[in-house]
Every structure is written in structure tokens, then in C-alpha cells.
Amino acid sequence: MNTIEKFNNHVMQSYGRYPLVMEQGKDRRCTDENGKTYIDFGSGIGTNSLGYCNDKWVEAVCSQVKNLQHTSNYYYTAVQAEFAEKLCETAGYKSVFFGNSGAEANECAIKIARKYSFDKYGKGRHTIITLVNSFHGRTMATLSATGQDVFHNYFFPFVEGFKYANANNIAKLEEMLDDTVCAVMIEYVQGEGGVNALDKDYVDAVYRLCAEKDVLVIADEVQTGVGRTGKFLAGDNFGKKADITTLAKGIAGGVPMGACLTNEKCSGVLVAGTHGSTFGGNPIACAGGIAVLDTVNSEGFLDEVCKKAEFIKSKLADCEEITGMSGLGLMIGITLKTKKAADIVKKALDKGLLILTAKDKVRLLPPLTITYDELEEGLKILKEVMEEK
């Protein structure tokens, strides 16, 4: 029995998978069990932010494994303290709660927003407005928060207390901000929704309207955070700092980690017994996170992310199949003229390039450490499959 048959016999079929069995990875390339090598423009959906098995990251993680792999959160660890300090200082926040995923980080944000409002105003002010086309996770609460009808099926009843506003419609948002609302939750770039960035005027309006009513702003930066857009946080591109920001994916370089960051106003909302996570702040994940932060914070690193994004766009500018590109930094959505994104992904895979889709777009999320030579090589393959007759 081969790997795929064995896998499918025992693993629930909750994903549509490609027929690729990964065996090994190094830097921006991986190798399958047959020895074929691929350039990775997807980085595990933005999670392998430093590529595969980055030397400094490996050293940090392996050193931690040999020292202490886990302890409960009844105790302290130096590595979690160091990571929390570095993360809060880098992101500009007061405090952080550690979980294991973006969904967990968003669950935490939802609970903080509702408890902040309950503590200050009492019951009845619990509604959270999210945006149509958003994606916030697959737990019951974060599915309910997700503003896409396609996800609101099967698992009834969904969690109450969520309303959905159309992105970039300021008048509609203002109309919805009644006395039941405790928070507005946004993605600066809707990743799973098609790699669409919000308008700056709309973001400005969100913050202004929320400030007037003491409504919290939650920024879901699970996919956009930790340097992906050329700033440490995507909100920095808009000159904004949310009351609560959530991170995951690339935060620990491939080890499960989620983080919910809060400003001074929200830092004391969660008290003992109101929230928890068995594996949150795991020492191994924190060690990986420190390696990521040290790299992303190094001089000129984020400037290079922006330059690489422009390099990609310039190389694809003359491709006749492309009708538009969206996103920020190394988070790029490509609109096609006639071809289907899913077909492009399959053809690219055959030629040794890993890419993604986002609705009807081709999506690129290459490792932040990718080189220009690797970009050139991968983009050549991408253009070839797009321009095939």
C-alpha cells in the first residue's frame, strides 16, 4: 500500500489534497518521496515564513527540544517570557495570550471583546460586526464570525451575536453600529476571500466610528501579520493599531502557534479561569517564534519583502492571461482572463511549482526569505502554464 492509500484509509477526508507526498524541505524548496523537487510559492499557506528548515530556526527549535518540550501553563518558562516580550515590543502591544492556531487566537479575541463590554456596560452589548467575504476560522464561533454563506451550513445552530457588513461601505457600517455592538472585526486583506485589501478611507472610518462608541476594533492578522505585507503588521500600512490583533500562520515558522495581542485598555480583561490553552505558549513554538522575530526584525528585511513583491508584479506585468493583481506585499492574488485558477495550480504542480488559490484567483504566499533567483525561476513556470494554449 502506498503512502496516499494508507493516508486516505485512516485520515478523515476533510481536505481536497493534491497527489504530492512531501518528504523533505530546505529553504524554499521541497522534495517528494520520488525525489522530485518543487519551488514553494505557498509556504504552507503562509506558515513557513522562513522557508523549510531555516538554519537558525532549526537550531533554536532543536535546542529547545533537548531542554524542555512542554510544561503546563501553571508554571513559567523563560522562553515564553522572552517571546512574549519581543512580540509585544515589535507589534506595539501591552499583552498577549498564546494559543495554537488562528482560530484559537480569534476565539480569544471574541471572548475579550465580549467580556470587556460586559464588565463595563453589562449584558446586551455583545454583537460583533465582521465583513462579508471574511474568514476567521473553523471552530463554531469563528465559523459564525466568518462572513461567507458557504461556511454557514451543516453545523446548525451557529453561534449568535454576529452581523456582517459589506467591506468598504461606510454608510452601512455606521447604520449597523447600534448599542448592541461591542466590536468590529476586520482583515486588512481578505485572504481566503480573494486577497482583497480594504480601502484606506474605510479603515479610517472603522476606527473613527468605533472610537466614538467605545466599540473595540479587532484586526485578524492571522495571514497578513509577521511581515507578510512588508510591515510587521498589515495595520501599519494603514497607520492603525487595533485594540486587539490576532496572529498565527507564520508567527513561529511552521510550529503550531496563535497569538492574541491586546492594548492597555484590554490587557486586564481576561483573569484567572476565564480562558486557557493546554499547549498555548509551548516552549518549542516560542523558540521557533523568537527565531522568526529575530529574522523579520533584522535590518532591511521588511524592505526586501516590499521589493520582492514589486519584482513579482513587474515580471508578471506582460502576461496576457492576467487581468489584475491584488493584495499587499508577498500576499498576492492574480485574476485570470479565461483560465481557472485550480487548473493553473495543478499544471504548476506538474512542473515543480507550488501555488495556491483564493476563490477564483491564483494566490501567491512565498516564504519571506525567498531569493530573486528563486522568484525568477518560479515565475517563469507560472507564466508558462498561464500562457499555454
PLY file of the C-alpha trace (Angstrom):
ply
format ascii 1.0
element vertex 389
property float x
property float y
property float z
element edge 388
property int vertex1
property int vertex2
end_header
0.00 0.00 0.00
1.47 3.38 -0.98
1.53 6.50 1.21
-1.56 8.14 -0.28
-3.66 4.96 0.02
-2.54 4.43 3.61
-3.25 8.09 4.39
-6.72 8.04 2.86
-7.62 4.82 4.66
-7.10 6.39 8.07
-7.26 10.21 7.83
-10.67 11.91 7.58
-11.26 13.30 4.10
-11.85 16.90 5.15
-9.35 18.32 2.62
-9.07 18.22 -1.14
-5.43 17.19 -1.44
-3.00 17.21 -4.35
-1.18 13.95 -5.18
2.12 15.10 -3.68
3.80 13.28 -0.80
6.32 15.68 0.73
9.36 14.03 2.24
11.92 16.76 2.81
12.32 20.53 2.62
15.17 23.01 2.73
14.93 26.78 2.33
12.36 27.48 -0.40
12.27 24.02 -2.00
10.78 20.69 -1.02
11.26 17.17 -2.35
8.62 14.48 -2.75
9.06 10.78 -1.97
10.09 10.14 -5.58
12.89 12.71 -5.47
11.15 15.43 -7.50
11.89 18.97 -6.29
9.44 21.88 -6.10
9.83 25.62 -5.60
7.33 26.69 -2.94
5.28 29.85 -3.58
2.70 28.85 -0.95
4.81 28.31 2.20
2.22 26.07 3.83
-0.44 28.78 3.29
1.89 31.42 4.66
3.10 29.37 7.62
6.70 28.51 6.66
7.60 32.19 6.76
11.34 31.46 6.72
11.01 28.58 4.28
11.77 24.97 5.10
14.17 24.17 7.93
15.88 27.56 8.08
19.23 27.01 9.81
18.73 29.49 12.67
15.16 28.33 13.18
16.22 24.66 13.29
18.97 25.44 15.77
16.55 27.30 18.06
13.82 24.63 17.91
16.17 21.65 18.33
17.97 23.31 21.22
14.65 23.84 22.97
13.52 20.26 22.31
16.63 19.00 24.09
15.98 21.27 27.06
12.21 21.30 27.73
9.46 20.28 25.31
6.39 21.24 27.35
5.05 22.28 30.70
1.57 23.32 31.72
0.66 26.97 32.00
0.54 26.62 35.78
4.26 27.32 35.58
6.52 29.89 33.94
9.16 29.37 31.25
11.92 31.77 30.27
11.40 31.11 26.55
7.72 32.11 26.69
8.58 35.23 28.67
11.24 36.21 26.14
8.98 35.58 23.15
6.08 37.49 24.72
8.33 40.48 25.43
9.81 40.53 21.92
6.44 40.05 20.24
4.67 42.77 22.23
7.53 45.22 21.72
7.69 44.51 17.98
3.93 44.70 17.44
3.36 47.61 19.83
1.00 45.91 22.30
0.75 45.54 26.08
-0.01 41.84 26.47
-0.53 38.57 24.63
-2.42 35.29 25.03
-0.85 32.28 23.31
-2.84 29.52 21.61
-2.13 27.07 18.81
-3.84 28.46 15.72
-5.53 31.42 14.09
-8.96 30.11 15.04
-7.91 29.94 18.70
-6.48 33.44 18.54
-9.75 34.73 17.08
-11.81 32.85 19.69
-9.75 34.61 22.33
-10.34 37.99 20.67
-14.09 37.37 20.57
-14.14 36.49 24.27
-12.07 39.53 25.22
-14.34 41.88 23.26
-17.49 40.49 24.85
-16.07 40.44 28.37
-14.68 43.98 28.02
-18.15 45.19 27.13
-19.86 43.06 29.80
-17.50 44.31 32.51
-18.09 47.94 31.52
-21.70 48.03 30.30
-23.38 44.81 31.45
-25.41 42.34 29.40
-26.81 43.01 25.92
-23.78 44.63 24.28
-22.27 41.55 22.71
-22.72 41.81 18.91
-19.59 41.65 16.77
-19.69 43.03 13.24
-17.48 41.24 10.72
-17.20 41.76 7.00
-18.86 39.95 4.13
-16.26 37.72 2.44
-14.21 37.42 5.63
-12.72 34.22 7.02
-11.92 33.82 10.71
-11.59 30.08 11.34
-13.41 26.74 11.55
-14.44 26.49 15.18
-18.13 27.13 15.84
-17.62 30.73 16.95
-15.13 31.65 14.24
-17.25 29.97 11.56
-20.14 32.07 12.82
-17.92 35.16 12.61
-16.93 34.29 9.03
-18.91 36.40 6.56
-19.39 33.80 3.83
-22.68 31.93 3.41
-20.89 28.87 2.02
-19.49 28.18 5.51
-22.84 28.58 7.27
-24.14 25.10 6.61
-24.40 21.65 8.23
-23.36 22.63 11.75
-26.55 24.31 12.98
-27.19 26.11 15.22
-24.41 28.61 14.74
-23.23 30.96 17.47
-25.40 34.05 17.78
-24.21 37.63 18.05
-22.55 38.23 14.68
-23.59 40.60 11.91
-21.94 41.11 8.52
-21.17 44.42 6.87
-20.11 44.93 3.26
-16.44 45.88 3.04
-15.74 49.50 2.07
-19.38 50.58 2.64
-19.00 53.22 5.34
-22.68 54.21 5.45
-23.81 50.61 6.04
-21.29 50.13 8.84
-22.44 53.33 10.54
-26.03 52.15 10.29
-25.18 48.79 11.90
-23.23 50.25 14.83
-26.09 50.24 17.33
-25.99 49.87 21.12
-25.71 46.07 20.95
-22.28 46.15 19.25
-19.11 45.53 21.25
-16.57 45.11 18.42
-15.87 45.31 14.70
-13.59 42.58 13.35
-11.69 43.14 10.11
-9.00 41.65 7.91
-6.97 44.42 6.24
-6.54 41.98 3.36
-9.21 39.31 2.99
-7.02 36.32 2.24
-9.39 33.38 1.83
-11.93 35.84 0.47
-9.83 36.58 -2.61
-6.76 38.56 -1.45
-8.66 41.85 -1.39
-7.28 44.80 0.57
-9.64 47.21 2.30
-9.77 50.85 1.17
-7.86 53.21 3.46
-10.88 55.53 3.76
-12.94 52.60 5.01
-10.32 51.56 7.55
-10.12 55.16 8.78
-13.91 55.20 9.14
-13.94 51.93 11.10
-11.55 53.34 13.67
-13.28 56.71 13.88
-16.78 55.28 14.28
-15.68 52.66 16.80
-13.79 55.21 18.90
-16.92 57.37 19.13
-18.91 54.49 20.66
-16.19 52.69 22.67
-16.53 49.75 20.29
-13.36 47.67 20.04
-11.55 47.08 16.75
-10.26 43.53 16.25
-7.74 43.01 13.45
-7.50 39.43 12.22
-3.89 39.32 11.01
-3.59 35.56 11.02
-2.46 35.59 7.39
-1.27 39.19 6.99
0.86 39.52 10.12
4.53 38.95 10.93
5.94 40.70 7.87
3.76 39.21 5.14
2.66 42.61 3.78
6.03 44.34 4.08
5.24 45.72 7.54
5.28 43.67 10.71
1.51 44.17 10.92
-0.68 44.91 7.92
-2.33 47.60 10.01
0.93 49.54 9.88
0.30 50.05 6.15
-2.87 51.92 7.14
-1.35 53.73 10.12
-3.70 51.92 12.51
-3.34 49.84 15.65
-6.37 47.75 16.61
-7.41 47.23 20.22
-6.91 43.51 19.62
-4.78 41.87 16.91
-4.62 38.16 16.21
-1.66 36.34 14.67
-0.85 32.77 13.66
0.45 31.06 10.48
3.97 32.46 10.00
4.47 33.55 13.61
6.54 30.50 14.62
7.91 29.41 11.25
5.89 26.20 10.95
5.30 25.15 14.55
1.67 25.49 15.75
1.23 28.91 17.37
-1.50 31.52 17.64
-1.37 34.84 19.49
-3.97 37.35 20.60
-2.42 40.75 21.31
-4.18 43.47 23.28
-3.59 47.13 24.01
-3.54 48.64 27.50
-7.35 49.03 27.54
-7.95 45.31 27.02
-4.89 43.82 28.70
-6.60 43.07 32.02
-9.89 41.70 30.68
-9.00 38.01 30.93
-8.41 36.97 34.53
-7.62 33.57 36.03
-10.18 30.98 34.98
-11.73 32.93 32.09
-9.63 31.43 29.28
-6.88 28.87 28.72
-4.99 26.61 26.32
-3.09 23.44 27.20
-0.46 23.85 24.52
-0.56 27.65 24.24
2.89 29.16 24.67
4.55 25.77 24.22
8.34 26.20 24.65
9.17 24.69 21.25
6.74 27.01 19.46
8.07 30.02 21.40
11.66 29.13 20.44
10.60 28.99 16.79
8.80 32.30 17.22
11.89 34.01 18.59
13.89 32.84 15.56
11.20 34.26 13.26
11.12 37.61 15.08
14.90 37.92 15.07
14.92 37.38 11.30
11.95 39.61 10.45
13.27 42.39 12.69
16.75 42.32 11.13
17.81 45.45 9.28
16.30 45.81 5.82
14.32 42.55 5.94
10.85 44.08 5.56
12.09 46.48 2.90
13.16 43.44 0.90
9.69 41.91 1.28
8.27 45.01 -0.42
10.91 44.91 -3.16
10.24 41.24 -3.85
6.53 41.98 -4.17
7.25 44.64 -6.77
9.62 42.26 -8.54
6.84 39.67 -8.84
4.40 42.20 -10.23
6.93 43.53 -12.74
7.74 40.03 -14.01
4.06 39.20 -14.48
3.06 42.55 -15.98
3.31 41.36 -19.59
1.37 38.11 -19.07
-1.75 38.40 -21.23
-3.72 35.89 -19.14
-3.53 38.17 -16.09
-6.17 40.88 -15.83
-5.30 42.15 -12.37
-3.28 41.66 -9.18
-4.42 42.38 -5.64
-3.08 42.18 -2.10
-0.18 43.69 -0.18
3.47 42.66 -0.01
4.10 38.95 -0.54
0.38 38.23 -0.36
-0.72 38.41 -3.98
-3.95 37.47 -5.72
-3.95 37.06 -9.51
-7.12 37.47 -11.56
-7.20 35.39 -14.75
-8.77 36.24 -18.10
-10.00 32.85 -19.30
-8.41 30.04 -17.30
-9.41 28.53 -13.99
-7.13 29.06 -11.00
-7.47 25.43 -9.91
-6.22 24.25 -13.31
-3.22 26.60 -13.11
-2.32 25.20 -9.68
-2.39 21.61 -10.98
-0.30 22.40 -14.05
2.22 24.34 -11.98
2.49 21.39 -9.60
3.35 19.10 -12.51
6.15 21.50 -13.49
7.59 21.77 -9.97
5.94 24.91 -8.57
3.62 25.04 -5.55
1.00 27.81 -5.62
-2.47 28.35 -4.13
-5.95 29.55 -4.95
-8.22 32.09 -3.27
-11.74 31.77 -4.67
-11.27 32.28 -8.45
-7.78 33.78 -8.13
-4.31 32.30 -8.12
-2.73 33.14 -4.78
0.99 33.55 -4.06
2.35 33.41 -0.48
6.05 32.67 -0.95
8.39 32.42 2.05
9.55 35.87 3.13
13.14 34.69 2.68
12.75 33.70 -0.97
15.56 34.87 -3.26
15.21 36.80 -6.50
16.68 33.88 -8.44
14.05 31.55 -6.96
11.33 34.07 -7.77
12.60 34.31 -11.34
12.61 30.53 -11.71
9.16 30.07 -10.22
7.59 32.95 -12.13
8.91 31.52 -15.38
6.99 28.31 -14.66
3.90 30.25 -13.65
3.88 32.29 -16.84
4.40 29.17 -18.94
1.33 27.43 -17.52
-0.75 30.59 -17.75
0.18 31.18 -21.38
-0.26 27.60 -22.57
-2.72 27.36 -25.45
0 1
1 2
2 3
3 4
4 5
5 6
6 7
7 8
8 9
9 10
10 11
11 12
12 13
13 14
14 15
15 16
16 17
17 18
18 19
19 20
20 21
21 22
22 23
23 24
24 25
25 26
26 27
27 28
28 29
29 30
30 31
31 32
32 33
33 34
34 35
35 36
36 37
37 38
38 39
39 40
40 41
41 42
42 43
43 44
44 45
45 46
46 47
47 48
48 49
49 50
50 51
51 52
52 53
53 54
54 55
55 56
56 57
57 58
58 59
59 60
60 61
61 62
62 63
63 64
64 65
65 66
66 67
67 68
68 69
69 70
70 71
71 72
72 73
73 74
74 75
75 76
76 77
77 78
78 79
79 80
80 81
81 82
82 83
83 84
84 85
85 86
86 87
87 88
88 89
89 90
90 91
91 92
92 93
93 94
94 95
95 96
96 97
97 98
98 99
99 100
100 101
101 102
102 103
103 104
104 105
105 106
106 107
107 108
108 109
109 110
110 111
111 112
112 113
113 114
114 115
115 116
116 117
117 118
118 119
119 120
120 121
121 122
122 123
123 124
124 125
125 126
126 127
127 128
128 129
129 130
130 131
131 132
132 133
133 134
134 135
135 136
136 137
137 138
138 139
139 140
140 141
141 142
142 143
143 144
144 145
145 146
146 147
147 148
148 149
149 150
150 151
151 152
152 153
153 154
154 155
155 156
156 157
157 158
158 159
159 160
160 161
161 162
162 163
163 164
164 165
165 166
166 167
167 168
168 169
169 170
170 171
171 172
172 173
173 174
174 175
175 176
176 177
177 178
178 179
179 180
180 181
181 182
182 183
183 184
184 185
185 186
186 187
187 188
188 189
189 190
190 191
191 192
192 193
193 194
194 195
195 196
196 197
197 198
198 199
199 200
200 201
201 202
202 203
203 204
204 205
205 206
206 207
207 208
208 209
209 210
210 211
211 212
212 213
213 214
214 215
215 216
216 217
217 218
218 219
219 220
220 221
221 222
222 223
223 224
224 225
225 226
226 227
227 228
228 229
229 230
230 231
231 232
232 233
233 234
234 235
235 236
236 237
237 238
238 239
239 240
240 241
241 242
242 243
243 244
244 245
245 246
246 247
247 248
248 249
249 250
250 251
251 252
252 253
253 254
254 255
255 256
256 257
257 258
258 259
259 260
260 261
261 262
262 263
263 264
264 265
265 266
266 267
267 268
268 269
269 270
270 271
271 272
272 273
273 274
274 275
275 276
276 277
277 278
278 279
279 280
280 281
281 282
282 283
283 284
284 285
285 286
286 287
287 288
288 289
289 290
290 291
291 292
292 293
293 294
294 295
295 296
296 297
297 298
298 299
299 300
300 301
301 302
302 303
303 304
304 305
305 306
306 307
307 308
308 309
309 310
310 311
311 312
312 313
313 314
314 315
315 316
316 317
317 318
318 319
319 320
320 321
321 322
322 323
323 324
324 325
325 326
326 327
327 328
328 329
329 330
330 331
331 332
332 333
333 334
334 335
335 336
336 337
337 338
338 339
339 340
340 341
341 342
342 343
343 344
344 345
345 346
346 347
347 348
348 349
349 350
350 351
351 352
352 353
353 354
354 355
355 356
356 357
357 358
358 359
359 360
360 361
361 362
362 363
363 364
364 365
365 366
366 367
367 368
368 369
369 370
370 371
371 372
372 373
373 374
374 375
375 376
376 377
377 378
378 379
379 380
380 381
381 382
382 383
383 384
384 385
385 386
386 387
387 388
